[in-house]
Amino acid sequence: MIKVGVLGARGRMGAEVVKAVTDAADLELVAALDLGDSLDQLKASGAQVVVDFTTPDSVMANLEFSISNGISAVVG
């Protein structure tokens, strides 16, 4: 089971990713974060992969956090 976190989870595309992860048999949604939520929740949840559907202004900081914490990233 792959543990997945979603950034931008309350946006249109983020919500679709949350649904897809929830519906997948081999994935476990461990964090669904949006504006104002702490990225530390990704680390605390044990996320192995993060799917980022945030804004261009946020992406680089999110990637730096993910990389420095050993979390693989997919950016949409």
MODELLER restraints for C-alpha pairs under 7 A, 6 or more apart:
rsr = mdl.restraints
at = mdl.atoms
rsr.add(forms.Gaussian(group=physical.xy_distance, feature=features.Distance(at['CA:1:A'], at['CA:26:A']), mean=4.94, stdev=0.5))
rsr.add(forms.Gaussian(group=physical.xy_distance, feature=features.Distance(at['CA:1:A'], at['CA:27:A']), mean=5.30, stdev=0.5))
rsr.add(forms.Gaussian(group=physical.xy_distance, feature=features.Distance(at['CA:1:A'], at['CA:28:A']), mean=6.39, stdev=0.5))
rsr.add(forms.Gaussian(group=physical.xy_distance, feature=features.Distance(at['CA:2:A'], at['CA:26:A']), mean=6.42, stdev=0.5))
rsr.add(forms.Gaussian(group=physical.xy_distance, feature=features.Distance(at['CA:2:A'], at['CA:27:A']), mean=4.82, stdev=0.5))
rsr.add(forms.Gaussian(group=physical.xy_distance, feature=features.Distance(at['CA:2:A'], at['CA:28:A']), mean=5.96, stdev=0.5))
rsr.add(forms.Gaussian(group=physical.xy_distance, feature=features.Distance(at['CA:2:A'], at['CA:48:A']), mean=6.67, stdev=0.5))
rsr.add(forms.Gaussian(group=physical.xy_distance, feature=features.Distance(at['CA:3:A'], at['CA:27:A']), mean=6.10, stdev=0.5))
rsr.add(forms.Gaussian(group=physical.xy_distance, feature=features.Distance(at['CA:3:A'], at['CA:28:A']), mean=4.85, stdev=0.5))
rsr.add(forms.Gaussian(group=physical.xy_distance, feature=features.Distance(at['CA:3:A'], at['CA:29:A']), mean=6.07, stdev=0.5))
rsr.add(forms.Gaussian(group=physical.xy_distance, feature=features.Distance(at['CA:3:A'], at['CA:30:A']), mean=6.01, stdev=0.5))
rsr.add(forms.Gaussian(group=physical.xy_distance, feature=features.Distance(at['CA:3:A'], at['CA:46:A']), mean=6.89, stdev=0.5))
rsr.add(forms.Gaussian(group=physical.xy_distance, feature=features.Distance(at['CA:3:A'], at['CA:47:A']), mean=4.91, stdev=0.5))
rsr.add(forms.Gaussian(group=physical.xy_distance, feature=features.Distance(at['CA:3:A'], at['CA:48:A']), mean=5.29, stdev=0.5))
rsr.add(forms.Gaussian(group=physical.xy_distance, feature=features.Distance(at['CA:3:A'], at['CA:49:A']), mean=6.48, stdev=0.5))
rsr.add(forms.Gaussian(group=physical.xy_distance, feature=features.Distance(at['CA:4:A'], at['CA:27:A']), mean=6.79, stdev=0.5))
rsr.add(forms.Gaussian(group=physical.xy_distance, feature=features.Distance(at['CA:4:A'], at['CA:28:A']), mean=5.92, stdev=0.5))
rsr.add(forms.Gaussian(group=physical.xy_distance, feature=features.Distance(at['CA:4:A'], at['CA:29:A']), mean=5.00, stdev=0.5))
rsr.add(forms.Gaussian(group=physical.xy_distance, feature=features.Distance(at['CA:4:A'], at['CA:30:A']), mean=5.73, stdev=0.5))
rsr.add(forms.Gaussian(group=physical.xy_distance, feature=features.Distance(at['CA:4:A'], at['CA:31:A']), mean=6.92, stdev=0.5))
rsr.add(forms.Gaussian(group=physical.xy_distance, feature=features.Distance(at['CA:4:A'], at['CA:47:A']), mean=5.24, stdev=0.5))
rsr.add(forms.Gaussian(group=physical.xy_distance, feature=features.Distance(at['CA:4:A'], at['CA:48:A']), mean=6.07, stdev=0.5))
rsr.add(forms.Gaussian(group=physical.xy_distance, feature=features.Distance(at['CA:4:A'], at['CA:49:A']), mean=4.93, stdev=0.5))
rsr.add(forms.Gaussian(group=physical.xy_distance, feature=features.Distance(at['CA:4:A'], at['CA:50:A']), mean=5.63, stdev=0.5))
rsr.add(forms.Gaussian(group=physical.xy_distance, feature=features.Distance(at['CA:5:A'], at['CA:29:A']), mean=6.05, stdev=0.5))
rsr.add(forms.Gaussian(group=physical.xy_distance, feature=features.Distance(at['CA:5:A'], at['CA:30:A']), mean=5.62, stdev=0.5))
rsr.add(forms.Gaussian(group=physical.xy_distance, feature=features.Distance(at['CA:5:A'], at['CA:31:A']), mean=4.43, stdev=0.5))
rsr.add(forms.Gaussian(group=physical.xy_distance, feature=features.Distance(at['CA:5:A'], at['CA:32:A']), mean=5.83, stdev=0.5))
rsr.add(forms.Gaussian(group=physical.xy_distance, feature=features.Distance(at['CA:5:A'], at['CA:42:A']), mean=6.35, stdev=0.5))
rsr.add(forms.Gaussian(group=physical.xy_distance, feature=features.Distance(at['CA:5:A'], at['CA:47:A']), mean=5.72, stdev=0.5))
rsr.add(forms.Gaussian(group=physical.xy_distance, feature=features.Distance(at['CA:5:A'], at['CA:49:A']), mean=6.27, stdev=0.5))
rsr.add(forms.Gaussian(group=physical.xy_distance, feature=features.Distance(at['CA:5:A'], at['CA:50:A']), mean=4.57, stdev=0.5))
rsr.add(forms.Gaussian(group=physical.xy_distance, feature=features.Distance(at['CA:5:A'], at['CA:51:A']), mean=6.31, stdev=0.5))
rsr.add(forms.Gaussian(group=physical.xy_distance, feature=features.Distance(at['CA:6:A'], at['CA:14:A']), mean=6.83, stdev=0.5))
rsr.add(forms.Gaussian(group=physical.xy_distance, feature=features.Distance(at['CA:6:A'], at['CA:18:A']), mean=6.71, stdev=0.5))
rsr.add(forms.Gaussian(group=physical.xy_distance, feature=features.Distance(at['CA:6:A'], at['CA:31:A']), mean=6.16, stdev=0.5))
rsr.add(forms.Gaussian(group=physical.xy_distance, feature=features.Distance(at['CA:6:A'], at['CA:32:A']), mean=4.87, stdev=0.5))
rsr.add(forms.Gaussian(group=physical.xy_distance, feature=features.Distance(at['CA:6:A'], at['CA:33:A']), mean=6.05, stdev=0.5))
rsr.add(forms.Gaussian(group=physical.xy_distance, feature=features.Distance(at['CA:6:A'], at['CA:50:A']), mean=5.56, stdev=0.5))
rsr.add(forms.Gaussian(group=physical.xy_distance, feature=features.Distance(at['CA:6:A'], at['CA:51:A']), mean=4.85, stdev=0.5))
rsr.add(forms.Gaussian(group=physical.xy_distance, feature=features.Distance(at['CA:6:A'], at['CA:52:A']), mean=6.01, stdev=0.5))
rsr.add(forms.Gaussian(group=physical.xy_distance, feature=features.Distance(at['CA:7:A'], at['CA:14:A']), mean=6.96, stdev=0.5))
rsr.add(forms.Gaussian(group=physical.xy_distance, feature=features.Distance(at['CA:7:A'], at['CA:32:A']), mean=6.29, stdev=0.5))
rsr.add(forms.Gaussian(group=physical.xy_distance, feature=features.Distance(at['CA:7:A'], at['CA:33:A']), mean=4.93, stdev=0.5))
rsr.add(forms.Gaussian(group=physical.xy_distance, feature=features.Distance(at['CA:7:A'], at['CA:34:A']), mean=5.69, stdev=0.5))
rsr.add(forms.Gaussian(group=physical.xy_distance, feature=features.Distance(at['CA:7:A'], at['CA:51:A']), mean=6.17, stdev=0.5))
rsr.add(forms.Gaussian(group=physical.xy_distance, feature=features.Distance(at['CA:7:A'], at['CA:52:A']), mean=4.71, stdev=0.5))
rsr.add(forms.Gaussian(group=physical.xy_distance, feature=features.Distance(at['CA:7:A'], at['CA:53:A']), mean=5.81, stdev=0.5))
rsr.add(forms.Gaussian(group=physical.xy_distance, feature=features.Distance(at['CA:7:A'], at['CA:54:A']), mean=6.18, stdev=0.5))
rsr.add(forms.Gaussian(group=physical.xy_distance, feature=features.Distance(at['CA:8:A'], at['CA:14:A']), mean=5.19, stdev=0.5))
rsr.add(forms.Gaussian(group=physical.xy_distance, feature=features.Distance(at['CA:8:A'], at['CA:33:A']), mean=6.07, stdev=0.5))
rsr.add(forms.Gaussian(group=physical.xy_distance, feature=features.Distance(at['CA:8:A'], at['CA:34:A']), mean=4.60, stdev=0.5))
rsr.add(forms.Gaussian(group=physical.xy_distance, feature=features.Distance(at['CA:8:A'], at['CA:52:A']), mean=6.48, stdev=0.5))
rsr.add(forms.Gaussian(group=physical.xy_distance, feature=features.Distance(at['CA:8:A'], at['CA:53:A']), mean=4.99, stdev=0.5))
rsr.add(forms.Gaussian(group=physical.xy_distance, feature=features.Distance(at['CA:8:A'], at['CA:54:A']), mean=4.70, stdev=0.5))
rsr.add(forms.Gaussian(group=physical.xy_distance, feature=features.Distance(at['CA:9:A'], at['CA:15:A']), mean=5.11, stdev=0.5))
rsr.add(forms.Gaussian(group=physical.xy_distance, feature=features.Distance(at['CA:9:A'], at['CA:18:A']), mean=6.56, stdev=0.5))
rsr.add(forms.Gaussian(group=physical.xy_distance, feature=features.Distance(at['CA:9:A'], at['CA:32:A']), mean=5.34, stdev=0.5))
rsr.add(forms.Gaussian(group=physical.xy_distance, feature=features.Distance(at['CA:9:A'], at['CA:33:A']), mean=5.53, stdev=0.5))
rsr.add(forms.Gaussian(group=physical.xy_distance, feature=features.Distance(at['CA:9:A'], at['CA:34:A']), mean=5.56, stdev=0.5))
rsr.add(forms.Gaussian(group=physical.xy_distance, feature=features.Distance(at['CA:10:A'], at['CA:34:A']), mean=6.20, stdev=0.5))
rsr.add(forms.Gaussian(group=physical.xy_distance, feature=features.Distance(at['CA:13:A'], at['CA:53:A']), mean=6.73, stdev=0.5))
rsr.add(forms.Gaussian(group=physical.xy_distance, feature=features.Distance(at['CA:14:A'], at['CA:53:A']), mean=5.59, stdev=0.5))
rsr.add(forms.Gaussian(group=physical.xy_distance, feature=features.Distance(at['CA:21:A'], at['CA:27:A']), mean=5.80, stdev=0.5))
rsr.add(forms.Gaussian(group=physical.xy_distance, feature=features.Distance(at['CA:21:A'], at['CA:28:A']), mean=6.64, stdev=0.5))
rsr.add(forms.Gaussian(group=physical.xy_distance, feature=features.Distance(at['CA:21:A'], at['CA:29:A']), mean=6.12, stdev=0.5))
rsr.add(forms.Gaussian(group=physical.xy_distance, feature=features.Distance(at['CA:22:A'], at['CA:28:A']), mean=6.57, stdev=0.5))
rsr.add(forms.Gaussian(group=physical.xy_distance, feature=features.Distance(at['CA:22:A'], at['CA:29:A']), mean=6.03, stdev=0.5))
rsr.add(forms.Gaussian(group=physical.xy_distance, feature=features.Distance(at['CA:30:A'], at['CA:45:A']), mean=5.80, stdev=0.5))
rsr.add(forms.Gaussian(group=physical.xy_distance, feature=features.Distance(at['CA:30:A'], at['CA:47:A']), mean=6.36, stdev=0.5))
rsr.add(forms.Gaussian(group=physical.xy_distance, feature=features.Distance(at['CA:31:A'], at['CA:41:A']), mean=6.95, stdev=0.5))
rsr.add(forms.Gaussian(group=physical.xy_distance, feature=features.Distance(at['CA:31:A'], at['CA:42:A']), mean=6.22, stdev=0.5))
rsr.add(forms.Gaussian(group=physical.xy_distance, feature=features.Distance(at['CA:31:A'], at['CA:45:A']), mean=6.63, stdev=0.5))
rsr.add(forms.Gaussian(group=physical.xy_distance, feature=features.Distance(at['CA:47:A'], at['CA:71:A']), mean=6.73, stdev=0.5))
rsr.add(forms.Gaussian(group=physical.xy_distance, feature=features.Distance(at['CA:48:A'], at['CA:71:A']), mean=5.08, stdev=0.5))
rsr.add(forms.Gaussian(group=physical.xy_distance, feature=features.Distance(at['CA:48:A'], at['CA:72:A']), mean=6.24, stdev=0.5))
rsr.add(forms.Gaussian(group=physical.xy_distance, feature=features.Distance(at['CA:49:A'], at['CA:71:A']), mean=5.36, stdev=0.5))
rsr.add(forms.Gaussian(group=physical.xy_distance, feature=features.Distance(at['CA:49:A'], at['CA:72:A']), mean=4.60, stdev=0.5))
rsr.add(forms.Gaussian(group=physical.xy_distance, feature=features.Distance(at['CA:49:A'], at['CA:73:A']), mean=5.66, stdev=0.5))
rsr.add(forms.Gaussian(group=physical.xy_distance, feature=features.Distance(at['CA:50:A'], at['CA:71:A']), mean=6.72, stdev=0.5))
rsr.add(forms.Gaussian(group=physical.xy_distance, feature=features.Distance(at['CA:50:A'], at['CA:72:A']), mean=6.24, stdev=0.5))
rsr.add(forms.Gaussian(group=physical.xy_distance, feature=features.Distance(at['CA:50:A'], at['CA:73:A']), mean=4.91, stdev=0.5))
rsr.add(forms.Gaussian(group=physical.xy_distance, feature=features.Distance(at['CA:50:A'], at['CA:74:A']), mean=6.25, stdev=0.5))
rsr.add(forms.Gaussian(group=physical.xy_distance, feature=features.Distance(at['CA:51:A'], at['CA:73:A']), mean=5.94, stdev=0.5))
rsr.add(forms.Gaussian(group=physical.xy_distance, feature=features.Distance(at['CA:51:A'], at['CA:74:A']), mean=4.75, stdev=0.5))
rsr.add(forms.Gaussian(group=physical.xy_distance, feature=features.Distance(at['CA:51:A'], at['CA:75:A']), mean=5.92, stdev=0.5))
rsr.add(forms.Gaussian(group=physical.xy_distance, feature=features.Distance(at['CA:52:A'], at['CA:74:A']), mean=6.13, stdev=0.5))
rsr.add(forms.Gaussian(group=physical.xy_distance, feature=features.Distance(at['CA:52:A'], at['CA:75:A']), mean=4.78, stdev=0.5))
rsr.add(forms.Gaussian(group=physical.xy_distance, feature=features.Distance(at['CA:52:A'], at['CA:76:A']), mean=6.09, stdev=0.5))
rsr.add(forms.Gaussian(group=physical.xy_distance, feature=features.Distance(at['CA:53:A'], at['CA:75:A']), mean=6.39, stdev=0.5))
rsr.add(forms.Gaussian(group=physical.xy_distance, feature=features.Distance(at['CA:53:A'], at['CA:76:A']), mean=5.27, stdev=0.5))
rsr.add(forms.Gaussian(group=physical.xy_distance, feature=features.Distance(at['CA:63:A'], at['CA:73:A']), mean=6.94, stdev=0.5))
rsr.add(forms.Gaussian(group=physical.xy_distance, feature=features.Distance(at['CA:66:A'], at['CA:72:A']), mean=6.60, stdev=0.5))
rsr.add(forms.Gaussian(group=physical.xy_distance, feature=features.Distance(at['CA:66:A'], at['CA:73:A']), mean=6.70, stdev=0.5))
